[in-house]
């Protein structure tokens, strides 16, 4: 039963993340990813499951993407109020040299 509730919560978070990508700032997402509660962790995983970059190596998990993002935000506090979609992609592009041949995301994080 607990597993089913977790799956449902994860799916709800995916829907919320998908519909509010531009409304969430880097600070909001960082807070969710660092919060140990089940809801926040599911939200964070759901967000990163929607961030797709073809240049990432196989096997990079949503949790690993979140850790990369949190480290990036900690190193770039001036980006805290920018959209999380752009921050998430930029953090991954900067973390993986194979991504440097691709353009950085637009200001609103809608391309790529």
N, CA, C and O atoms as a GROMACS GRO file, in nm:
protein
  448
    1UNK      N    1   0.082  -0.119   0.000
    1UNK     CA    2   0.000   0.000   0.000
    1UNK      C    3   0.087   0.127   0.000
    1UNK      O    4   0.057   0.223  -0.070
    2UNK      N    5   0.196   0.124   0.080
    2UNK     CA    6   0.285   0.239   0.087
    2UNK      C    7   0.352   0.264  -0.049
    2UNK      O    8   0.372   0.378  -0.089
    3UNK      N    9   0.385   0.156  -0.118
    3UNK     CA   10   0.448   0.170  -0.249
    3UNK      C   11   0.350   0.233  -0.348
    3UNK      O   12   0.390   0.318  -0.428
    4UNK      N   13   0.224   0.194  -0.344
    4UNK     CA   14   0.123   0.250  -0.433
    4UNK      C   15   0.104   0.400  -0.405
    4UNK      O   16   0.092   0.480  -0.497
    5UNK      N   17   0.101   0.437  -0.276
    5UNK     CA   18   0.086   0.578  -0.239
    5UNK      C   19   0.205   0.659  -0.289
    5UNK      O   20   0.188   0.772  -0.334
    6UNK      N   21   0.325   0.602  -0.281
    6UNK     CA   22   0.445   0.671  -0.329
    6UNK      C   23   0.438   0.690  -0.480
    6UNK      O   24   0.475   0.796  -0.531
    7UNK      N   25   0.392   0.590  -0.551
    7UNK     CA   26   0.380   0.599  -0.697
    7UNK      C   27   0.278   0.706  -0.735
    7UNK      O   28   0.303   0.786  -0.825
    8UNK      N   29   0.166   0.709  -0.666
    8UNK     CA   30   0.064   0.810  -0.695
    8UNK      C   31   0.117   0.949  -0.667
    8UNK      O   32   0.096   1.041  -0.746
    9UNK      N   33   0.186   0.965  -0.556
    9UNK     CA   34   0.245   1.094  -0.521
    9UNK      C   35   0.347   1.137  -0.626
    9UNK      O   36   0.351   1.254  -0.665
   10UNK      N   37   0.427   1.043  -0.673
   10UNK     CA   38   0.527   1.071  -0.776
   10UNK      C   39   0.458   1.119  -0.905
   10UNK      O   40   0.504   1.214  -0.967
   11UNK      N   41   0.350   1.054  -0.944
   11UNK     CA   42   0.278   1.092  -1.065
   11UNK      C   43   0.214   1.230  -1.051
   11UNK      O   44   0.214   1.309  -1.145
   12UNK      N   45   0.159   1.258  -0.934
   12UNK     CA   46   0.102   1.390  -0.910
   12UNK      C   47   0.211   1.496  -0.920
   12UNK      O   48   0.190   1.601  -0.980
   13UNK      N   49   0.326   1.468  -0.862
   13UNK     CA   50   0.437   1.562  -0.869
   13UNK      C   51   0.481   1.586  -1.013
   13UNK      O   52   0.514   1.698  -1.051
   14UNK      N   53   0.482   1.480  -1.094
   14UNK     CA   54   0.518   1.496  -1.235
   14UNK      C   55   0.425   1.593  -1.304
   14UNK      O   56   0.469   1.679  -1.380
   15UNK      N   57   0.296   1.580  -1.276
   15UNK     CA   58   0.197   1.669  -1.338
   15UNK      C   59   0.218   1.812  -1.292
   15UNK      O   60   0.212   1.905  -1.372
   16UNK      N   61   0.243   1.831  -1.164
   16UNK     CA   62   0.266   1.966  -1.111
   16UNK      C   63   0.392   2.025  -1.172
   16UNK      O   64   0.392   2.141  -1.214
   17UNK      N   65   0.498   1.948  -1.177
   17UNK     CA   66   0.624   1.997  -1.233
   17UNK      C   67   0.608   2.033  -1.379
   17UNK      O   68   0.655   2.138  -1.422
   18UNK      N   69   0.542   1.949  -1.454
   18UNK     CA   70   0.525   1.972  -1.597
   18UNK      C   71   0.446   2.101  -1.622
   18UNK      O   72   0.479   2.176  -1.713
   19UNK      N   73   0.345   2.126  -1.541
   19UNK     CA   74   0.260   2.242  -1.564
   19UNK      C   75   0.315   2.371  -1.505
   19UNK      O   76   0.272   2.480  -1.545
   20UNK      N   77   0.409   2.363  -1.411
   20UNK     CA   78   0.458   2.484  -1.346
   20UNK      C   79   0.607   2.508  -1.366
   20UNK      O   80   0.669   2.579  -1.287
   21UNK      N   81   0.665   2.449  -1.468
   21UNK     CA   82   0.810   2.458  -1.490
   21UNK      C   83   0.862   2.601  -1.483
   21UNK      O   84   0.965   2.624  -1.421
   22UNK      N   85   0.794   2.697  -1.544
   22UNK     CA   86   0.844   2.834  -1.546
   22UNK      C   87   0.811   2.910  -1.418
   22UNK      O   88   0.867   3.016  -1.394
   23UNK      N   89   0.722   2.857  -1.336
   23UNK     CA   90   0.684   2.926  -1.213
   23UNK      C   91   0.776   2.894  -1.097
   23UNK      O   92   0.777   2.964  -0.996
   24UNK      N   93   0.853   2.790  -1.110
   24UNK     CA   94   0.942   2.744  -1.003
   24UNK      C   95   1.080   2.806  -1.026
   24UNK      O   96   1.136   2.797  -1.135
   25UNK      N   97   1.133   2.867  -0.922
   25UNK     CA   98   1.267   2.926  -0.933
   25UNK      C   99   1.371   2.824  -0.889
   25UNK      O  100   1.339   2.720  -0.832
   26UNK      N  101   1.496   2.856  -0.917
   26UNK     CA  102   1.606   2.771  -0.871
   26UNK      C  103   1.603   2.757  -0.719
   26UNK      O  104   1.631   2.650  -0.666
   27UNK      N  105   1.570   2.865  -0.649
   27UNK     CA  106   1.562   2.860  -0.502
   27UNK      C  107   1.453   2.763  -0.457
   27UNK      O  108   1.473   2.686  -0.362
   28UNK      N  109   1.337   2.766  -0.524
   28UNK     CA  110   1.227   2.675  -0.489
   28UNK      C  111   1.269   2.529  -0.508
   28UNK      O  112   1.248   2.446  -0.420
   29UNK      N  113   1.328   2.501  -0.624
   29UNK     CA  114   1.367   2.364  -0.654
   29UNK      C  115   1.479   2.317  -0.561
   29UNK      O  116   1.477   2.202  -0.516
   30UNK      N  117   1.574   2.403  -0.534
   30UNK     CA  118   1.682   2.368  -0.441
   30UNK      C  119   1.624   2.330  -0.305
   30UNK      O  120   1.665   2.232  -0.243
   31UNK      N  121   1.528   2.409  -0.259
   31UNK     CA  122   1.463   2.380  -0.130
   31UNK      C  123   1.394   2.245  -0.130
   31UNK      O  124   1.402   2.170  -0.033
   32UNK      N  125   1.325   2.214  -0.240
   32UNK     CA  126   1.257   2.083  -0.251
   32UNK      C  127   1.358   1.969  -0.252
   32UNK      O  128   1.339   1.867  -0.187
   33UNK      N  129   1.467   1.988  -0.327
   33UNK     CA  130   1.566   1.881  -0.341
   33UNK      C  131   1.643   1.858  -0.211
   33UNK      O  132   1.692   1.747  -0.187
   34UNK      N  133   1.654   1.959  -0.128
   34UNK     CA  134   1.726   1.944  -0.001
   34UNK      C  135   1.635   1.902   0.115
   34UNK      O  136   1.683   1.859   0.219
   35UNK      N  137   1.505   1.915   0.097
   35UNK     CA  138   1.409   1.878   0.201
   35UNK      C  139   1.396   1.726   0.207
   35UNK      O  140   1.370   1.663   0.105
   36UNK      N  141   1.415   1.666   0.324
   36UNK     CA  142   1.411   1.520   0.334
   36UNK      C  143   1.270   1.459   0.331
   36UNK      O  144   1.256   1.336   0.330
   37UNK      N  145   1.165   1.542   0.329
   37UNK     CA  146   1.029   1.485   0.330
   37UNK      C  147   1.001   1.409   0.201
   37UNK      O  148   1.056   1.439   0.095
   38UNK      N  149   0.915   1.312   0.212
   38UNK     CA  150   0.880   1.226   0.098
   38UNK      C  151   0.821   1.308  -0.016
   38UNK      O  152   0.855   1.286  -0.132
   39UNK      N  153   0.732   1.402   0.016
   39UNK     CA  154   0.669   1.482  -0.089
   39UNK      C  155   0.773   1.563  -0.166
   39UNK      O  156   0.772   1.565  -0.289
   40UNK      N  157   0.862   1.630  -0.094
   40UNK     CA  158   0.963   1.712  -0.159
   40UNK      C  159   1.060   1.629  -0.242
   40UNK      O  160   1.095   1.668  -0.354
   41UNK      N  161   1.102   1.516  -0.190
   41UNK     CA  162   1.191   1.428  -0.266
   41UNK      C  163   1.122   1.380  -0.394
   41UNK      O  164   1.185   1.374  -0.500
   42UNK      N  165   0.994   1.345  -0.385
   42UNK     CA  166   0.919   1.302  -0.503
   42UNK      C  167   0.906   1.416  -0.603
   42UNK      O  168   0.918   1.394  -0.724
   43UNK      N  169   0.882   1.536  -0.553
   43UNK     CA  170   0.872   1.653  -0.640
   43UNK      C  171   1.003   1.673  -0.714
   43UNK      O  172   1.003   1.694  -0.836
   44UNK      N  173   1.114   1.668  -0.641
   44UNK     CA  174   1.246   1.688  -0.700
   44UNK      C  175   1.275   1.581  -0.807
   44UNK      O  176   1.317   1.614  -0.918
   45UNK      N  177   1.252   1.455  -0.773
   45UNK     CA  178   1.273   1.346  -0.870
   45UNK      C  179   1.184   1.364  -0.993
   45UNK      O  180   1.228   1.344  -1.106
   46UNK      N  181   1.059   1.402  -0.969
   46UNK     CA  182   0.967   1.425  -1.080
   46UNK      C  183   1.014   1.537  -1.171
   46UNK      O  184   1.004   1.526  -1.294
   47UNK      N  185   1.064   1.643  -1.112
   47UNK     CA  186   1.115   1.755  -1.191
   47UNK      C  187   1.229   1.708  -1.281
   47UNK      O  188   1.229   1.735  -1.401
   48UNK      N  189   1.325   1.637  -1.223
   48UNK     CA  190   1.442   1.596  -1.302
   48UNK      C  191   1.412   1.482  -1.399
   48UNK      O  192   1.487   1.461  -1.494
   49UNK      N  193   1.304   1.411  -1.377
   49UNK     CA  194   1.267   1.308  -1.475
   49UNK      C  195   1.219   1.373  -1.605
   49UNK      O  196   1.218   1.309  -1.710
   50UNK      N  197   1.177   1.500  -1.597
   50UNK     CA  198   1.131   1.573  -1.716
   50UNK      C  199   1.242   1.653  -1.784
   50UNK      O  200   1.221   1.707  -1.892
   51UNK      N  201   1.358   1.662  -1.721
   51UNK     CA  202   1.471   1.735  -1.780
   51UNK      C  203   1.549   1.636  -1.865
   51UNK      O  204   1.620   1.550  -1.813
   52UNK      N  205   1.535   1.648  -1.996
   52UNK     CA  206   1.603   1.553  -2.082
   52UNK      C  207   1.707   1.624  -2.169
   52UNK      O  208   1.678   1.723  -2.236
   53UNK      N  209   1.825   1.570  -2.165
   53UNK     CA  210   1.934   1.617  -2.249
   53UNK      C  211   1.999   1.494  -2.311
   53UNK      O  212   2.042   1.403  -2.240
   54UNK      N  213   2.005   1.490  -2.442
   54UNK     CA  214   2.058   1.372  -2.510
   54UNK      C  215   2.207   1.353  -2.488
   54UNK      O  216   2.261   1.246  -2.518
   55UNK      N  217   2.275   1.454  -2.437
   55UNK     CA  218   2.420   1.446  -2.420
   55UNK      C  219   2.462   1.382  -2.288
   55UNK      O  220   2.580   1.358  -2.266
   56UNK      N  221   2.367   1.354  -2.199
   56UNK     CA  222   2.403   1.294  -2.070
   56UNK      C  223   2.444   1.148  -2.087
   56UNK      O  224   2.388   1.077  -2.170
   57UNK      N  225   2.540   1.104  -2.010
   57UNK     CA  226   2.578   0.963  -2.014
   57UNK      C  227   2.463   0.875  -1.966
   57UNK      O  228   2.379   0.918  -1.887
   58UNK      N  229   2.460   0.753  -2.015
   58UNK     CA  230   2.358   0.658  -1.970
   58UNK      C  231   2.374   0.633  -1.820
   58UNK      O  232   2.485   0.630  -1.767
   59UNK      N  233   2.262   0.616  -1.754
   59UNK     CA  234   2.265   0.578  -1.614
   59UNK      C  235   2.268   0.693  -1.514
   59UNK      O  236   2.277   0.668  -1.394
   60UNK      N  237   2.260   0.818  -1.560
   60UNK     CA  238   2.256   0.931  -1.467
   60UNK      C  239   2.114   0.937  -1.412
   60UNK      O  240   2.019   0.964  -1.485
   61UNK      N  241   2.100   0.912  -1.283
   61UNK     CA  242   1.968   0.905  -1.221
   61UNK      C  243   1.912   1.044  -1.192
   61UNK      O  244   1.985   1.144  -1.194
   62UNK      N  245   1.782   1.050  -1.165
   62UNK     CA  246   1.719   1.176  -1.128
   62UNK      C  247   1.779   1.230  -0.999
   62UNK      O  248   1.795   1.351  -0.984
   63UNK      N  249   1.812   1.141  -0.906
   63UNK     CA  250   1.875   1.185  -0.780
   63UNK      C  251   2.013   1.246  -0.807
   63UNK      O  252   2.049   1.346  -0.744
   64UNK      N  253   2.089   1.189  -0.898
   64UNK     CA  254   2.220   1.243  -0.932
   64UNK      C  255   2.205   1.380  -1.000
   64UNK      O  256   2.283   1.471  -0.975
   65UNK      N  257   2.105   1.392  -1.087
   65UNK     CA  258   2.079   1.521  -1.152
   65UNK      C  259   2.047   1.627  -1.047
   65UNK      O  260   2.092   1.741  -1.057
   66UNK      N  261   1.968   1.589  -0.948
   66UNK     CA  262   1.932   1.682  -0.841
   66UNK      C  263   2.054   1.726  -0.762
   66UNK      O  264   2.068   1.844  -0.730
   67UNK      N  265   2.143   1.633  -0.730
   67UNK     CA  266   2.266   1.668  -0.657
   67UNK      C  267   2.353   1.764  -0.737
   67UNK      O  268   2.410   1.858  -0.681
   68UNK      N  269   2.363   1.740  -0.866
   68UNK     CA  270   2.440   1.829  -0.954
   68UNK      C  271   2.379   1.969  -0.953
   68UNK      O  272   2.450   2.069  -0.944
   69UNK      N  273   2.247   1.973  -0.962
   69UNK     CA  274   2.177   2.101  -0.962
   69UNK      C  275   2.199   2.177  -0.830
   69UNK      O  276   2.231   2.296  -0.833
   70UNK      N  277   2.184   2.110  -0.718
   70UNK     CA  278   2.201   2.176  -0.588
   70UNK      C  279   2.343   2.231  -0.575
   70UNK      O  280   2.363   2.343  -0.527
   71UNK      N  281   2.441   2.154  -0.617
   71UNK     CA  282   2.580   2.202  -0.611
   71UNK      C  283   2.597   2.325  -0.701
   71UNK      O  284   2.663   2.421  -0.663
   72UNK      N  285   2.537   2.320  -0.820
   72UNK     CA  286   2.547   2.432  -0.914
   72UNK      C  287   2.483   2.558  -0.854
   72UNK      O  288   2.541   2.666  -0.860
   73UNK      N  289   2.363   2.544  -0.796
   73UNK     CA  290   2.295   2.659  -0.736
   73UNK      C  291   2.377   2.716  -0.620
   73UNK      O  292   2.385   2.838  -0.603
   74UNK      N  293   2.436   2.628  -0.540
   74UNK     CA  294   2.520   2.676  -0.430
   74UNK      C  295   2.639   2.757  -0.480
   74UNK      O  296   2.684   2.850  -0.414
   75UNK      N  297   2.689   2.720  -0.599
   75UNK     CA  298   2.802   2.792  -0.659
   75UNK      C  299   2.759   2.916  -0.737
   75UNK      O  300   2.843   2.998  -0.774
   76UNK      N  301   2.627   2.930  -0.763
   76UNK     CA  302   2.574   3.043  -0.840
   76UNK      C  303   2.454   3.105  -0.770
   76UNK      O  304   2.343   3.102  -0.823
   77UNK      N  305   2.474   3.161  -0.651
   77UNK     CA  306   2.360   3.217  -0.577
   77UNK      C  307   2.290   3.331  -0.650
   77UNK      O  308   2.175   3.362  -0.621
   78UNK      N  309   2.359   3.394  -0.743
   78UNK     CA  310   2.296   3.501  -0.821
   78UNK      C  311   2.186   3.449  -0.913
   78UNK      O  312   2.109   3.528  -0.968
   79UNK      N  313   2.178   3.319  -0.931
   79UNK     CA  314   2.078   3.256  -1.019
   79UNK      C  315   1.955   3.205  -0.943
   79UNK      O  316   1.867   3.145  -1.003
   80UNK      N  317   1.949   3.228  -0.813
   80UNK     CA  318   1.841   3.172  -0.730
   80UNK      C  319   1.701   3.209  -0.778
   80UNK      O  320   1.609   3.128  -0.766
   81UNK      N  321   1.682   3.328  -0.830
   81UNK     CA  322   1.549   3.373  -0.869
   81UNK      C  323   1.516   3.350  -1.015
   81UNK      O  324   1.413   3.396  -1.064
   82UNK      N  325   1.601   3.278  -1.086
   82UNK     CA  326   1.575   3.245  -1.226
   82UNK      C  327   1.493   3.118  -1.235
   82UNK      O  328   1.486   3.041  -1.138
   83UNK      N  329   1.429   3.093  -1.351
   83UNK     CA  330   1.346   2.972  -1.367
   83UNK      C  331   1.426   2.843  -1.348
   83UNK      O  332   1.538   2.829  -1.398
   84UNK      N  333   1.368   2.750  -1.275
   84UNK     CA  334   1.435   2.624  -1.244
   84UNK      C  335   1.459   2.538  -1.367
   84UNK      O  336   1.557   2.463  -1.372
   85UNK      N  337   1.374   2.548  -1.466
   85UNK     CA  338   1.396   2.469  -1.588
   85UNK      C  339   1.528   2.503  -1.654
   85UNK      O  340   1.601   2.415  -1.698
   86UNK      N  341   1.557   2.630  -1.660
   86UNK     CA  342   1.684   2.674  -1.719
   86UNK      C  343   1.801   2.636  -1.629
   86UNK      O  344   1.904   2.589  -1.677
   87UNK      N  345   1.786   2.656  -1.499
   87UNK     CA  346   1.893   2.622  -1.406
   87UNK      C  347   1.926   2.474  -1.407
   87UNK      O  348   2.042   2.436  -1.402
   88UNK      N  349   1.822   2.391  -1.414
   88UNK     CA  350   1.844   2.247  -1.417
   88UNK      C  351   1.924   2.206  -1.540
   88UNK      O  352   2.019   2.129  -1.530
   89UNK      N  353   1.884   2.258  -1.655
   89UNK     CA  354   1.956   2.224  -1.779
   89UNK      C  355   2.097   2.280  -1.780
   89UNK      O  356   2.191   2.211  -1.819
   90UNK      N  357   2.112   2.404  -1.736
   90UNK     CA  358   2.244   2.465  -1.736
   90UNK      C  359   2.339   2.390  -1.643
   90UNK      O  360   2.456   2.370  -1.676
   91UNK      N  361   2.289   2.349  -1.526
   91UNK     CA  362   2.375   2.276  -1.432
   91UNK      C  363   2.425   2.145  -1.492
   91UNK      O  364   2.540   2.108  -1.472
   92UNK      N  365   2.338   2.077  -1.564
   92UNK     CA  366   2.378   1.949  -1.626
   92UNK      C  367   2.474   1.971  -1.742
   92UNK      O  368   2.569   1.895  -1.760
   93UNK      N  369   2.447   2.074  -1.822
   93UNK     CA  370   2.536   2.104  -1.935
   93UNK      C  371   2.676   2.137  -1.886
   93UNK      O  372   2.775   2.094  -1.944
   94UNK      N  373   2.683   2.214  -1.778
   94UNK     CA  374   2.814   2.250  -1.724
   94UNK      C  375   2.884   2.131  -1.657
   94UNK      O  376   3.007   2.126  -1.653
   95UNK      N  377   2.807   2.036  -1.605
   95UNK     CA  378   2.866   1.921  -1.536
   95UNK      C  379   2.920   1.816  -1.631
   95UNK      O  380   3.011   1.741  -1.596
   96UNK      N  381   2.866   1.811  -1.752
   96UNK     CA  382   2.907   1.708  -1.847
   96UNK      C  383   2.966   1.773  -1.972
   96UNK      O  384   2.894   1.832  -2.051
   97UNK      N  385   3.098   1.762  -1.990
   97UNK     CA  386   3.166   1.824  -2.104
   97UNK      C  387   3.107   1.784  -2.240
   97UNK      O  388   3.114   1.861  -2.335
   98UNK      N  389   3.051   1.665  -2.249
   98UNK     CA  390   2.992   1.622  -2.377
   98UNK      C  391   2.874   1.709  -2.416
   98UNK      O  392   2.836   1.711  -2.533
   99UNK      N  393   2.817   1.781  -2.322
   99UNK     CA  394   2.702   1.868  -2.350
   99UNK      C  395   2.744   2.004  -2.404
   99UNK      O  396   2.660   2.079  -2.454
  100UNK      N  397   2.870   2.037  -2.394
  100UNK     CA  398   2.914   2.170  -2.435
  100UNK      C  399   2.900   2.195  -2.584
  100UNK      O  400   2.903   2.310  -2.628
  101UNK      N  401   2.884   2.092  -2.663
  101UNK     CA  402   2.866   2.113  -2.806
  101UNK      C  403   2.724   2.155  -2.839
  101UNK      O  404   2.695   2.194  -2.953
  102UNK      N  405   2.634   2.148  -2.741
  102UNK     CA  406   2.496   2.189  -2.758
  102UNK      C  407   2.479   2.331  -2.704
  102UNK      O  408   2.552   2.370  -2.613
  103UNK      N  409   2.385   2.410  -2.759
  103UNK     CA  410   2.366   2.546  -2.708
  103UNK      C  411   2.305   2.544  -2.568
  103UNK      O  412   2.233   2.451  -2.531
  104UNK      N  413   2.335   2.648  -2.489
  104UNK     CA  414   2.274   2.662  -2.357
  104UNK      C  415   2.125   2.691  -2.374
  104UNK      O  416   2.085   2.744  -2.477
  105UNK      N  417   2.043   2.657  -2.276
  105UNK     CA  418   1.900   2.682  -2.286
  105UNK      C  419   1.869   2.830  -2.300
  105UNK      O  420   1.947   2.915  -2.258
  106UNK      N  421   1.755   2.858  -2.358
  106UNK     CA  422   1.711   2.996  -2.371
  106UNK      C  423   1.682   3.056  -2.235
  106UNK      O  424   1.684   2.986  -2.134
  107UNK      N  425   1.654   3.184  -2.231
  107UNK     CA  426   1.626   3.253  -2.105
  107UNK      C  427   1.511   3.187  -2.030
  107UNK      O  428   1.510   3.187  -1.907
  108UNK      N  429   1.414   3.133  -2.101
  108UNK     CA  430   1.296   3.075  -2.038
  108UNK      C  431   1.304   2.923  -2.025
  108UNK      O  432   1.212   2.862  -1.971
  109UNK      N  433   1.411   2.862  -2.072
  109UNK     CA  434   1.430   2.718  -2.056
  109UNK      C  435   1.335   2.632  -2.136
  109UNK      O  436   1.309   2.518  -2.099
  110UNK      N  437   1.283   2.686  -2.248
  110UNK     CA  438   1.184   2.612  -2.324
  110UNK      C  439   1.241   2.534  -2.441
  110UNK      O  440   1.173   2.447  -2.495
  111UNK      N  441   1.362   2.563  -2.481
  111UNK     CA  442   1.418   2.490  -2.594
  111UNK      C  443   1.505   2.375  -2.546
  111UNK      O  444   1.534   2.364  -2.427
  112UNK      N  445   1.547   2.290  -2.639
  112UNK     CA  446   1.625   2.168  -2.615
  112UNK      C  447   1.538   2.064  -2.554
  112UNK      O  448   1.584   1.954  -2.526
   0.00000   0.00000   0.00000
